[in-house]
Amino acid sequence: MTEFTTQRLIIEILKTIVENNEPIGARLIADKMNERGYSLGERGVRYHLKILDAKGFTKRVGYSGRIITKKGIAEINNALVGDRMGFVISRIHELLYSTTFDPYKKSGNIITNLSIMDKDDLDRNKELIHTVIQKGYTVSPRCHIFDGGEKVSNITVPQGSVGIATICALTIDGVLLKQGIPIETKYGGIIQVDDGTPVRFTDLISYTGTSIDPITIFMSKRMTDVMSILDNDSGLLLGNLREAPIIAHEKIMDIISLLNSADIGGVIGHIHAGDTVLSAPINPGKIGIPIYAGVNPFAVLVEKGIEVITHPVSLIMDYSEMNTIF
């Protein structure tokens, strides 16, 4: 086994541990690794866990298993770019597969984003969030609020803060996939709006060509201008684009209509075949489906200088947990 392979296995084991909500043992780690294509076996996992313990990347918690340490999280963040490059799209594929929402029954699991902010900041800006939602520049008015101290997946919401789960645009990808439509999540980007009409993507990042979620990049760099859209109908906001076969166009439109009746939308009316959709390249034989990002209501807060930590494409939740709050 080469050093590169050992490093890759170590990173994958750390990722498996950090994605678990509680201490995890070698057998379950081995099972999850096997699902990702790493046939390491329980004995092999135990061997690597000893290495991780010795390096201070993991810590044993009684007989329950291991948890990751701050040093271990730093190791993931500093991992080889080549190892991290496919992590975003791999994570998306896992969540798409876990989406079980049935647009006919309006029930099942959906993909959500998580935005964490000071509770007082949320209280002071509810009306602004409401305005972005009402103008349709997001996926859904439905969300779920986690209080300070609650653990959400591998993230604990700090005391004095709240975590707001919003429905992610990739939920629509997952629903289409489960309805038998091959869907390919292509780009996250910035959409230019002129006089209330989306006209083009000004910036695009491919989900397959990045080690960081594109929406995270654009939000952290404050590249949006949602406030200007609210003030004069022109500005910049977040969106993403996926491709599907032309032959599935009619069925896709039917499913989108069903999703709209479940308060899941945000699809921009530029679904068509051709070389480009909103200036974004589209492959032959495909249609492009642009959708507003579910975190646009919080991008406008970041523009105001309010600290919001957003984790796009973060976790799976049951649709029944989502309510209209704003």
C-alpha positions as CSV (number, residue, x, y, z in Angstrom):
1,M,0.0,0.0,0.0
2,T,1.5,3.3,-1.1
3,E,1.7,6.4,1.2
4,F,-0.8,8.2,-1.1
5,T,-3.3,5.3,-0.7
6,T,-2.8,5.3,3.1
7,Q,-3.4,9.1,3.2
8,R,-6.5,8.7,1.1
9,L,-7.9,6.0,3.4
10,I,-7.2,8.1,6.5
11,I,-9.1,11.0,5.0
12,E,-12.0,8.8,4.0
13,I,-12.2,7.3,7.5
14,L,-12.1,10.8,9.0
15,K,-14.9,11.9,6.7
16,T,-17.0,8.9,7.7
17,I,-16.5,9.7,11.4
18,V,-17.3,13.4,11.0
19,E,-20.5,12.7,9.1
20,N,-21.8,10.5,11.9
21,N,-24.0,12.1,14.6
22,E,-22.4,10.1,17.4
23,P,-19.4,8.0,18.2
24,I,-18.9,5.3,15.6
25,G,-17.2,1.9,15.8
26,A,-14.9,0.1,13.4
27,R,-17.6,-2.3,12.0
28,L,-20.0,0.6,11.0
29,I,-17.1,2.6,9.6
30,A,-16.1,-0.4,7.5
31,D,-19.7,-0.8,6.2
32,K,-19.9,2.9,5.3
33,M,-16.4,2.8,3.6
34,N,-17.6,-0.2,1.6
35,E,-20.6,1.8,0.3
36,R,-18.1,4.3,-1.0
37,G,-16.0,1.7,-2.8
38,Y,-13.3,1.1,-0.1
39,S,-13.3,-2.6,0.8
40,L,-11.0,-2.1,3.8
41,G,-12.7,-4.5,6.2
42,E,-13.2,-4.1,9.9
43,R,-9.6,-5.3,10.7
44,G,-8.2,-2.8,8.3
45,V,-10.3,0.0,9.8
46,R,-9.0,-0.9,13.3
47,Y,-5.4,-0.7,12.1
48,H,-6.0,2.8,10.6
49,L,-7.9,3.9,13.7
50,K,-4.8,3.2,15.8
51,I,-2.8,5.4,13.5
52,L,-5.5,8.2,13.8
53,D,-5.6,7.9,17.6
54,A,-1.8,8.1,17.7
55,K,-1.8,11.3,15.5
56,G,-4.5,12.8,17.7
57,F,-7.0,12.9,14.9
58,T,-9.6,10.7,16.6
59,K,-10.5,9.9,20.2
60,R,-12.0,6.8,21.7
61,V,-15.3,7.3,23.6
62,G,-15.6,4.2,25.9
63,Y,-17.0,1.3,24.0
64,S,-19.2,3.5,21.8
65,G,-16.4,4.1,19.2
66,R,-14.5,7.1,17.9
67,I,-15.2,10.8,17.5
68,I,-13.1,13.2,15.5
69,T,-11.0,15.8,17.2
70,K,-10.3,19.4,16.2
71,K,-7.0,18.3,14.9
72,G,-8.7,15.6,12.8
73,I,-11.1,18.2,11.3
74,A,-8.1,20.4,10.4
75,E,-6.5,17.3,8.7
76,I,-9.6,17.0,6.5
77,N,-9.5,20.6,5.6
78,N,-5.9,20.4,4.7
79,A,-6.2,17.1,2.8
80,L,-4.7,16.7,-0.6
81,V,-6.7,18.8,-3.2
82,G,-6.9,15.7,-5.4
83,D,-8.6,13.8,-2.6
84,R,-11.0,16.7,-1.9
85,M,-11.8,17.5,-5.5
86,G,-14.5,14.9,-5.9
87,F,-15.9,15.2,-2.4
88,V,-18.5,17.9,-3.2
89,I,-20.1,16.0,-6.1
90,S,-19.8,12.7,-4.2
91,R,-21.6,14.2,-1.3
92,I,-24.3,15.5,-3.6
93,H,-24.8,12.1,-5.2
94,E,-25.2,10.5,-1.7
95,L,-27.9,13.0,-0.8
96,L,-29.7,12.7,-4.1
97,Y,-29.8,9.0,-3.5
98,S,-31.2,9.6,0.0
99,T,-34.0,11.9,-1.3
100,T,-37.3,10.0,-1.0
101,F,-39.8,12.9,-1.4
102,D,-42.9,11.8,-3.3
103,P,-44.4,14.8,-5.2
104,Y,-47.7,12.9,-5.4
105,K,-48.0,12.1,-1.7
106,K,-46.1,15.2,-0.6
107,S,-44.1,13.2,1.9
108,G,-40.6,11.9,2.3
109,N,-37.0,13.0,2.8
110,I,-35.6,16.2,1.3
111,I,-32.2,17.8,1.1
112,T,-31.7,21.0,3.2
113,N,-29.1,23.7,3.7
114,L,-28.2,24.9,7.2
115,S,-27.6,28.6,8.0
116,I,-26.4,29.5,11.5
117,M,-26.7,33.0,12.9
118,D,-27.2,35.0,16.1
119,K,-30.8,34.7,17.3
120,D,-31.1,38.5,17.8
121,D,-29.9,39.1,14.2
122,L,-32.6,36.7,13.0
123,D,-35.3,38.5,15.0
124,R,-34.3,41.9,13.7
125,N,-34.2,40.7,10.0
126,K,-37.3,38.4,9.7
127,E,-39.1,40.9,7.5
128,L,-36.1,41.1,5.1
129,I,-36.0,37.3,4.9
130,H,-39.7,37.2,4.3
131,T,-39.4,39.7,1.4
132,V,-36.8,37.6,-0.4
133,I,-39.0,34.5,0.0
134,Q,-42.2,36.2,-1.1
135,K,-40.5,37.5,-4.3
136,G,-39.8,33.9,-5.2
137,Y,-36.0,34.1,-5.1
138,T,-35.6,30.9,-3.2
139,V,-36.7,27.3,-3.3
140,S,-39.4,27.2,-0.6
141,P,-41.0,29.3,2.1
142,R,-40.7,26.2,4.4
143,C,-37.9,25.9,6.9
144,H,-37.0,24.5,10.3
145,I,-35.4,26.3,13.1
146,F,-32.9,24.6,15.5
147,D,-32.2,26.3,18.8
148,G,-28.8,26.9,20.4
149,G,-27.3,23.7,21.8
150,E,-29.0,21.4,19.4
151,K,-26.8,19.1,17.3
152,V,-27.6,19.0,13.6
153,S,-25.7,16.1,11.9
154,N,-22.1,16.8,12.9
155,I,-22.8,20.5,13.7
156,T,-23.8,21.9,17.1
157,V,-25.7,25.2,17.0
158,P,-23.9,27.6,19.5
159,Q,-25.8,28.9,22.4
160,G,-27.4,32.3,21.6
161,S,-27.6,31.3,17.9
162,V,-30.2,29.5,15.8
163,G,-29.8,27.1,12.9
164,I,-32.2,27.6,10.0
165,A,-32.7,24.6,7.7
166,T,-34.0,25.6,4.2
167,I,-35.0,23.3,1.4
168,C,-32.1,22.9,-1.0
169,A,-32.6,23.2,-4.8
170,L,-30.9,19.8,-5.2
171,T,-34.1,18.3,-3.6
172,I,-35.6,18.8,-7.1
173,D,-32.7,16.9,-8.7
174,G,-33.3,14.1,-6.2
175,V,-37.0,13.9,-6.9
176,L,-36.4,13.9,-10.7
177,L,-33.9,11.1,-10.3
178,K,-36.3,9.0,-8.2
179,Q,-38.9,9.5,-10.9
180,G,-36.6,7.9,-13.4
181,I,-35.2,11.0,-15.0
182,P,-31.3,11.0,-15.4
183,I,-30.3,14.3,-13.9
184,E,-26.8,15.9,-13.8
185,T,-26.1,18.6,-11.3
186,K,-23.7,20.9,-13.3
187,Y,-23.0,24.4,-11.9
188,G,-23.5,26.7,-9.0
189,G,-23.4,30.4,-9.9
190,I,-24.4,34.0,-9.8
191,I,-27.5,35.0,-11.7
192,Q,-27.9,38.6,-13.0
193,V,-31.4,40.0,-12.8
194,D,-32.5,43.0,-14.8
195,D,-35.8,44.7,-14.3
196,G,-37.0,41.6,-12.4
197,T,-36.0,39.2,-15.1
198,P,-33.1,36.7,-14.8
199,V,-30.9,37.3,-17.9
200,R,-27.7,35.3,-17.4
201,F,-25.2,33.6,-15.2
202,T,-22.3,36.0,-14.7
203,D,-20.2,33.4,-12.8
204,L,-20.2,29.6,-12.8
205,I,-18.3,26.9,-10.9
206,S,-18.7,23.2,-11.8
207,Y,-19.6,20.9,-9.0
208,T,-17.2,18.3,-10.4
209,G,-14.3,20.7,-10.5
210,T,-14.2,22.1,-7.0
211,S,-13.2,21.0,-3.5
212,I,-15.6,23.6,-1.9
213,D,-19.3,24.0,-2.6
214,P,-19.8,26.8,-5.2
215,I,-22.5,28.5,-3.2
216,T,-20.2,28.7,-0.2
217,I,-17.6,30.3,-2.3
218,F,-19.9,33.0,-3.7
219,M,-21.5,33.8,-0.4
220,S,-18.2,34.0,1.4
221,K,-16.9,36.5,-1.2
222,R,-20.1,38.5,-1.0
223,M,-20.6,38.3,-4.7
224,T,-24.4,38.7,-4.5
225,D,-26.5,41.9,-4.6
226,V,-29.9,40.7,-3.5
227,M,-30.6,44.0,-1.8
228,S,-30.5,45.9,-5.1
229,I,-33.0,43.4,-6.5
230,L,-35.4,44.2,-3.6
231,D,-34.8,48.0,-4.1
232,N,-34.9,48.3,-7.9
233,D,-35.5,44.9,-9.4
234,S,-31.9,44.5,-10.7
235,G,-29.0,42.8,-9.0
236,L,-27.2,39.5,-8.5
237,L,-28.3,36.3,-6.6
238,L,-27.4,32.7,-6.2
239,G,-28.6,29.8,-8.4
240,N,-27.6,26.5,-9.9
241,L,-28.0,24.6,-13.1
242,R,-28.7,21.0,-13.9
243,E,-29.1,19.0,-17.2
244,A,-31.6,16.4,-18.2
245,P,-32.5,14.6,-21.5
246,I,-34.7,16.6,-23.9
247,I,-37.0,13.6,-24.2
248,A,-37.9,14.0,-20.5
249,H,-39.0,17.7,-20.9
250,E,-42.7,17.1,-20.6
251,K,-42.4,14.8,-17.6
252,I,-40.1,17.2,-15.9
253,M,-42.5,20.1,-16.3
254,D,-45.3,17.9,-14.8
255,I,-43.2,17.0,-11.8
256,I,-42.1,20.6,-11.3
257,S,-45.8,21.6,-11.2
258,L,-46.5,18.9,-8.5
259,L,-43.5,20.2,-6.5
260,N,-44.8,23.8,-6.7
261,S,-48.0,22.6,-5.1
262,A,-45.9,21.3,-2.2
263,D,-44.2,24.7,-1.8
264,I,-41.0,23.5,-3.5
265,G,-40.1,25.7,-6.4
266,G,-37.6,28.3,-7.4
267,V,-37.3,26.9,-11.0
268,I,-36.5,29.8,-13.4
269,G,-38.7,29.8,-16.5
270,H,-35.8,29.3,-18.9
271,I,-36.0,25.5,-19.3
272,H,-35.1,24.7,-22.9
273,A,-32.6,22.9,-25.2
274,G,-29.8,24.7,-27.0
275,D,-26.2,25.7,-26.7
276,T,-26.8,27.8,-23.6
277,V,-29.4,28.5,-20.9
278,L,-28.9,31.9,-19.2
279,S,-25.5,32.0,-21.0
280,A,-24.4,28.7,-19.3
281,P,-23.2,26.0,-21.7
282,I,-25.6,23.0,-22.2
283,N,-24.6,19.7,-23.8
284,P,-26.3,18.5,-27.0
285,G,-29.5,16.5,-26.5
286,K,-30.0,18.1,-23.1
287,I,-32.2,20.8,-21.5
288,G,-30.9,23.1,-18.9
289,I,-32.9,23.7,-15.7
290,P,-31.8,26.8,-13.7
291,I,-33.1,27.1,-10.1
292,Y,-32.6,29.8,-7.5
293,A,-30.5,28.7,-4.5
294,G,-32.4,28.0,-1.2
295,V,-30.0,30.3,0.8
296,N,-30.7,33.6,-1.1
297,P,-32.7,34.9,2.0
298,F,-29.5,34.7,4.0
299,A,-27.1,36.0,1.3
300,V,-28.9,39.3,1.6
301,L,-28.0,39.3,5.4
302,V,-24.4,38.6,4.6
303,E,-24.5,41.7,2.3
304,K,-25.5,43.7,5.3
305,G,-22.5,42.5,7.2
306,I,-24.4,40.1,9.4
307,E,-22.4,37.0,10.3
308,V,-24.2,33.9,8.8
309,I,-22.4,30.6,8.5
310,T,-24.1,28.6,5.8
311,H,-23.6,24.9,5.0
312,P,-25.2,24.3,1.6
313,V,-26.4,20.8,0.7
314,S,-26.0,19.9,4.3
315,L,-28.4,17.2,5.6
316,I,-31.5,15.1,4.9
317,M,-34.7,16.0,6.7
318,D,-38.3,14.8,6.6
319,Y,-40.6,17.2,4.7
320,S,-43.0,17.1,7.6
321,E,-40.5,19.0,9.8
322,M,-40.5,22.0,7.5
323,N,-43.0,24.8,8.2
324,T,-43.7,28.3,6.9
325,I,-42.2,30.5,9.5
326,F,-41.2,33.8,7.8
